[in-house]
Amino acid sequence: MKIDPYKHKEKYHAWKEKIAKVGYIESVSKINSDLILKYVSDMELGINISNQSVKGSRSYIRLNSIKQRMIFLSKKFEDSYKIKNITDITEEQIITFFAKMRSGEIRRIDGREYKSVVDFVKIFKAFWHWHMKVSKKAGKKIEDITEDLDCSKDKPQWVYLNETQVKYMYENVKYKYKVLIMFLFDTGIRSPSELANIKVSDLINDCKELNIRDEISKTFGRRIKLMLCSKIVKEHIKLNNLTQEDYLFKICPPVVNKYLKRNAQKLFGDEKSLAGQKYSELTMYDFRHISCCYWLPRYKSESALKFRFGWKKSDKIHYYSEMLGMRDTIQEEDLLVDTTKTELEQRLSKTENEKEILNERIQILEKQMRGILELVKRGCLVVGEG
């Protein structure tokens, strides 16, 4: 069974049970409630998916995100435009609304700006395309008012720690967090989703390799080498008497993140890291970024790096690393053209051959000398006897 650290499945079913008792979503109009419930239900079953989207039922993470953001948008449209039916919104209204979210004119309840407006945009686009498909089946054509919506992503902010800072933090946290930090830094594993589902049996070759099973991965399963954390992971297993079927880390993500944030602020202050986020906001997932920065200059091929991190597209490398920690590694020998290299290789080969011939000659001479010494020795003995 796959562990769901944030209990997305439980939350979704609890919400459905609540709606079943009441009959509608209380915080929005009856029309919008019916629309949202029908849309979420179709996404759960994988029905009326847009031709532009991947087919199949949506995950519980996605379903929770859909219902939360669609309820949010419905409320906002009702308040801002007095629209009781979300499908009555115009192209100009929707573009203006999201532009205000991006500019900070529309803010969160706590007064802060929305960090990722594109997530709301994508949810609305998907809903509208669903609305178009359902309407088409009913014989009604609906225009796509989402074509000109800005789907660009804001530059992601995260906490960057260099190798020295990771080591310093490692040295100043409790033992169980030492193991966790080194494991996250070494593997670059998705946390908490993949991390929470790793079992002791997934560690292979005396804890020198890790098998991230296909069923727990967001993209694909992979077997990677543990280059930094093998020793401390073995100690962790032994100290906690873990069996093959035990989970390697039994964690509560909010508790772990709270500990990391508190200690990062204590060790590095509350200023911003090079990746734009304050040290006091450090989370487990930041170590995926940090790990990418560490391994990027060390891997010889892009495909091998993508495999380690479970990525299918190369753009993820820049997204996660932003090239932080990179350095110029070119050497003078890299300037040599292939012909020059070939010439040098030929000279080296010739020198090696000459060396081998010389060694053979020396061995022959040594053999001859031993023979002469043996003869001299025998001659001396004969003279002595006479």
N, C-alpha and C positions, 0 to 999 in steps of 0.2 A: 504494500500500500504506500502510495506517495504522500509524504507529509506536506500539509498546507500550512506554513508558518503563520500566515495572517488570517487563516480560517475564512478564505473567500467563499468557499462552498457553503459553510454554515451560515455566513452572513446573508448570502443570496437566498437560501431556502427559508431563513427566518423572516426575511422581507416578504417573500411570496406568501408565507403563512399569515402574516399580518394583513396583507392586502386581501387575501381570501376571506378573512373574517369581516373586514370593513366593506370590501367590494370595490374600492377605488382608492386612488392616491389622494389623501386629504389636503395636501398643500397646493394643489393646482386645480384648474377647472375640470369639470366632468369630461368635457371633450378631449382636453389634453391628457387626462388620466387614461381614457380609453385608447388614445393613440399610442402613448408610451407603453402601456401594458401589452398592446398588440405587437408593437415593434420589438420589445424585449423578448416576448414569447417566441416570435419568429426567429430571432437571433439565437435563442436557446436551442431551437430545433434545426436551425440552418435553412430556413425557408425564406424565399424572396430576397436572396442575397444579390447585390448588384453584380452585373457582369464584369465590373472592373475589380471586384474583390475576390479573395480566396473563398472557396466554397466550404461548407461544413458548419457545424454548430460552434458557437463562440465559447471561450473558456469562462470560468466563473470570475476571474479577474476582470475580463472584458465586460461581462454582463453587469457586474457591479458598477463599473465605470460608466457604462451606457445609461443605466437607470439614474445614477447620481447626477450626471451631467445633463441629461435630458430634462430631469425635474428642475435643475438649476436654471437652464435656459428658458423653460416654460414660465417659471416665476418671473424671471427678468423681462421677458417679452410682455407678460401681462402687466407688469409694473411700468415699463418704459413706453410701450406702444398700445396698452389697453387691448391686447390681442388675446382672446379666449381660446382661439384655435391656432396652434403653432404653425399650421400649414398655410395660414393667411398672411404670414410675414412676407414682405416684399424684398426684392434683391437689394435695393438701396438701404433698407432698414437693417438687413443682416450684415451687410458690408460695414455700415456705420457702427453697428454694435460691436463687432469684433475689433474695429479700428480703435474704438474707445477703450476696449480692454487692453490692447497693446500699448496705448499711450499712457495708461494709468488713470484715465478719467473715470473708468469703472473699476472699483477696487474691491478687495475681499472684505468680509465682515470685520476683520481685525485691522483694516486700514492699509494693509500691504498690497503691493501690486501682484497681479497674477504672473507666476513664473513661466508657465508654458501654455500660452493662449492657443497654440496650434493643436493641443489635445482636444480642446473644446470645438475648434473648427472642424477637425477630422470626425468627431462624433456627429456634429450637425450634418456634415456632408454625407456621411454614411446613412443617416436617418432620411435625408432628403432623397437620396437615390433609392432607398427602400420605398419611400412614399411614391416616387415616380413609377416604380415597377408594379406596386400594388394597384395604383390608379390605372396603369396601362391594361392590366388584366381585367379591370372593370370597364374598359372602353373609354377611358378619359386620359387625354394627353396632358402631362404637366411639364412645364419648362424647367430647365436646370438653372436655378438661381445661384448655384454655388460655384460656377465655373471661375469667377473672378475673385474668389476668396483667397486671402493670403495664407498659404500653407507652409511658409518658410519657418524653420525652427530657430528659436533664439539660441545664441551661443550657450552651451551648457556650462554651468558653474559647478565646480566640485572642489574637493580638498586635495591638493597635491602635496605629497611628502617625498622628498628624495631619499636615497638609500641610507644616508647618515641619519636622517630624521626617523625613518622606520626603525633603525637599529636603536636609536635613543629611546623611542617609545617602547620598544620591545623590552629594553632593560629596566623600564620603570613602571611596569604593570604587573598585576597578579599573574601567577603561573598559568592558570587556565587561559588567560588572555594572551600570554606569550605564545602559547601553542596556536591559538586561533589567528593571531596577527601574522605569524610566520606562515601558516597554512594558506591564508588569504593572499598574502604577498607572493608566495611561491606559485600557487596554482592559478590565480586570477579568476577563480571560480565565481559563478553567479551566486550572490547571496541576498536573501536567505534561501531562495528556491532550490538551487542545486545543493548548496552547502548542507541544508537541514536533512537532505535525503542520502547523504554519504554514509555508508556502513563500513565497519572494520573490514568486511570481506571485499570491499572495493579497493583495498590497498593490496598491491601485488609486489612480488619480488622483494620481500623483506622491507616493505614500506618505501621502496624506491620508485614505485609507479602507482598511479591512481587511475582507476577505471570509472569514468563518469558515464553511468548507464544511459542508454537512449531514452528510457522511459522517464527519467528525471530531468532531462535536458530540454531547454527551450528550442534548440535547433537540432543537434545531433549528438549522439554519444561519442566519446573519445577516450583514448588511453594516453596519458601524459606522464612525463618523468618528473619526479619530485627531486629537485636539485638543492633546495635550501632547508626544507623542513623535515626530512626523513627521520633524522635522529630524535628530534623532540616529539614527533608524532608517535614513534615507537615507545618512548618514555611515557607519554600520555596514556596510551593503551594499557601499558603494564601497571601504572600507578592506579588506574581506575578499574582494573580487572575487567576490561571490556572483552566480550566474546565476539565471534565472527558476525553474528546477526545484530549486534548492538550498533546504534548510530554513533558515529564518531564524535559529533557535537550535539548535545541536547541544549538548545539555546532558545531564549525568548528574545526575538529581534529588538523590540523596544528597549529592553533592559540592557542588552549588549551595546546598542547605539548610544544610549544615555551614558554608559560607562566610558565609551570611546570619546564622546564629545567632552565630557568633564575632564578627562586626562589630557586630551589634545590641547584644550585651553590652558590647563595647568602647565604643560610642558612648552607650548609654543606661543602662548598669548592668544588674544582675541582678534588679531589682525588677519587680513586676507592672505590666503596662500597664492601661489603663482597661477592657479587655475580659477581664481576669482571668488571662491567660497572661503568663509572664515574657518580657521582651524577648529573653532568651537562647534562646527557643524559636521565634523567627521563622522562617517557612518561605515558600516561593513562594505557597502557597495562601492565606496570611494576606493577601496583597496583593489578593485578590479581595474580602475583607471590607473592607479599607482603601479600595479603589477605590469600593465601594458607598457608604461613608460620605462620600466626596468628591463623588460625582455625585448623591447623593440630594437635597440641597438645590438643585442646579443644574438638574435636569430639571423641566420644567413639567408633565409628565404621568407617571403611574405606569406606564402601558402602554409608553411610550417607554423608561423605565428598565428594565423587564422585558425588553424586546426586546434592549437593549444587552448584558444579562447572560445572556440565553438562559434566562429563567425563564418558566414557564407559570402559576405561582401567586403571588399577591401576598404571601403569608406569608413568602416567601423574602427579601423586602426587609427585614423586621424581623429575621429570622433572621441575615442577614449583617451588618446594620448596628448593630442594637440601639440605633438612633437616636443613636449617638455622633457628635459633631461637628455635630449639628443646632443651629440657632439660630432665634430668633423673628424672622421677616422681615416681619411685618405693618407697614403704613404707614398714615398718617392718611387717605390717599386711599382705602384699602380700607374705611374706615368709611362712605363715601358710599353711600347707597342708590341704586338704579338710576335713580329719578326725578330725584334731585339730579344724578347724572352726566349724564342726558339734558339737563337744563336748562343745565348748564355747557357741554355739547357744542354746544347751540343758540347760546349766547352767543358761544362761540368761533367758530362758523361765521359768525355775523353780523358779528363783528369782522373775520374774514378777508375777507368780501365787501366791507365798507366800505374795507378796505385796498386791495383790488384796484381799486375804483372811484376811489379817491384817486390811485393810481398811474397809472391811465388819464388822469385829468385833468391830472396833472403832465406826462405825455408829450405831451398835446395842447398845453399851454401852452408846453412847450419847443419844439415844432414851430413854433408861432406866433411865438415869439421869434426863432427862427432865420430865419424868413421876413422879419420886420421888420428884423433886422440886415442881411439880404441887400439889402433895398430901400434902407436907409440908405446901405449901402456903394456901391450903384450911383448913388444921388443925389450922393454926394460925388465920384464919378468924373466925372459929367457937369458939375458945377460947375467942377471942376479943368480940364476940357478947354475950357470956355468962357473 
